[in-house]
Amino acid sequence: MLERKSVNIQLNKDYKIVSDTNQWTLQERSLTSKKKEVWNNKYYYSTLSVLLQDVLSISQRGSGATSIDELIELTENIRLELKELLKPLEEAKVLF
């Protein structure tokens, strides 16, 4: 039988992707009162593609953008960052 391993990919300083055999999880970083870093499960997904779409949406909503142009620029930057981060998965035909 194949050994099952989890995915643990840090997207940026605040979010990372983890998995188990049934789902993908988006975790968010927080600090305890003693300034210890902890990762909390925030959202659960059945597919990696939907998780990535939600990362974009979460980033847009929390951006503080004050104009459409600013939101468009932010969206393009996030898409480029995600594409670059996930390029090895795309090349291996694992994603999308």
N, C-alpha and C positions, 0 to 999 in steps of 0.2 A: 504494500500500500504506500502511496506517495505521502511524504511528510507535508503537512499543511502549515504554511507560514503566513503571517499577517503582513499587510502593507502598512508602512509608516513613512509618509512623505510629508515633509514640512513645506508648505506653500510660501509662507512669509513669516514674519515675526509673530503674527497673531493666530494663524490657522494652520492646521495640518490634516491630512487625510489618513485614516486608519481603516482597517477592515477586519472582518472575521469571515467565516465560511458562508454567512448568510447576507451580509450587508456591508455597505460603505458608511463610514461615519466621518462627519466634519467636526473636528475638535477645535475649541477656542482656548487660547492661552489666557490665564489670569494669574494674579499674584495674591498669595495669602496675606494675612495681616502681618506675618513675619517676613514678608517679601520673598517667599519661596514660590517659584514658578510651578504652576499646575496646569494640566490640560484637561478640559471638561468636554464631555460629549455634548454637542449642541443639536446636531441634526443627523438624521438617518436616511439612507437612500438605498434603493435596490440596484441602481446603475451608477457607474462612474460619470457618465455623460450628464445625467441630471444633477449630480453633485457639483460638477464644474459650472453648469449653468447657474446654479444657486450661488456659487462663490462670486460670480460676476454680479448677480442681482444684489447680494448682501453688500458688496463693495460699493455699488452705485448708490444704494439707499443710505449708506453711512458716510458718503463722501463729503457732505456739506457743500456740494456744488450750488452755485448761485445763478448759473445760466445754462442754457442748453448747450452752448459751445463748450463750456467747462465739463459738462457731463459727457459729451461726445468724446472729448479728449481723454478723459479719465477712462471711459469704456475702452477706447482703442488701446490705451496703455496697459490696462488689465488683461485684455485679450492677448496682447503681445507677450506679456510676462507669463501667462498661463501656457501659451503656445510654446514658448522657449523652454519652460520648465518640463513640459510634457512631450517635447520633441522625440525623445527616445521611445516613448510608447507608441507614438504615431508611426515612427519608422519601423517598428516591430509589428505594426498592424494590430496592436492590442487595443487601441483606442479609436473610436469612431469608425 
